[in-house]
Amino acid sequence: MKFLVITPVFNGMPHIKKCIGSVRGQLRPSVAQMSDVKCQRSDVLISDIRSSAVAEAMADKTISETGSKIDVQHIIQDGGSTDGTVEFLRDYMAQQPATSNYQPSFISEADKGMYDAINKGWAKAIEMNDAERSTEGMAHSTFNVQHLISHPPNQPNNQSAYQPDAEDCILSWLNHDEQYLPGTLEKVAQVFAGHPEVDLVYGNYIISTPDGLPISARREIPLRMLYLRHTNLYAASCTMFFRRKIWEAGELKFDINYKVAGDMELVMRLLSKGYKPLHIDSYLALFGADGGNLSVSMGDLNWKEISRLWSIYHGFGNPLVRKGIKALRWIERFFSGCYRSDDLAFDYAEDEVPNYRRVEADKVTFRFGFDKINELVRKRCQD
């Protein structure tokens, strides 16, 4: 199964390095795989594995060597950065040639915002993937002509001509300050393979400080239009994955009139057209929070756009009804265990190699506030 991952970025140093590392790291086993193992510490523990011989030995492992069954095409869509991002990406691409399982590339051009950048990136990824598959198809066709000479059509071991299969492509986007946790793409591939009726997959995520300290463990519940018409989108974009057939139907494209709530508009549109989502009850990604995230820094516009979506999809305007539906979502979350504290253990990509750092924390709660970032940073500095 092939993943087409787009990362929109503008002045993304140094986080873009970690984001790239987390994607590249999907193609090899991490030194310590992500798990929900119970920790025996009462505070955050961070241990370096930068010099690990295992990490160095595995750094250049490809999918064929590790037994993984996924390919990754990662396009970084830069909006014209001026902080050294473009120079880093140019050097990285020169030093990291594409392989059959990992194809990184970047484009630096003006765009009309994050959602426009993702649209452009997906279009480019599809074009590149189809060109690659077409080339492979020609190679297979040449093989089949030769094969037919020695194996006539009535022979049982005759092979049919190669046909590109759009269904083995999964599209996603990962912002430059986010990370896929190790093993995420394998999990997602298994879910899509086992559930052919599912069109959209998403999962749980961890909110962290910019240097990987966990702030909040966010479990989620199934997506329901009833909730979306009256509250906010609760599926994190860093955990969402889409089948290519949605793109082929012309539906997997952001409305760039939305500047902050474009992901909510996309999800509501897909659900309203009958596309089927599925929640994976597993931590798939890290959401880096620093107070500069769009939904926070542009909070007023975010809520204006959300209110507009409530109106478009016929949400109830009565505040009491809206509060009642929000309470229903709270109850479902409560009985689904979303609000209980969790002990976390995961690998944090520190660079583009990637070198990983083991992070463990006890009793991480669902609650989140930017005051927790300041508190954890102060504690880290004191230590």
PyMOL commands that set and color helices and strands:
alter all, ss='L'
color gray80, all
select helices_A, chain A and resi 15-27+53-58+63-66+85-95+114-150+166-168+184-194+225-228+237-239+244-248+262-272+294-297+299-312+319-335+370-382
alter helices_A, ss='H'
color red, helices_A
select strands_A, chain A and resi 2-9+45-48+71-78+102-108+169-173+178-180+200-208+214-218+241-243+277-288+342-349+356-364
alter strands_A, ss='S'
color yellow, strands_A
deselect
rebuild
show_as cartoon
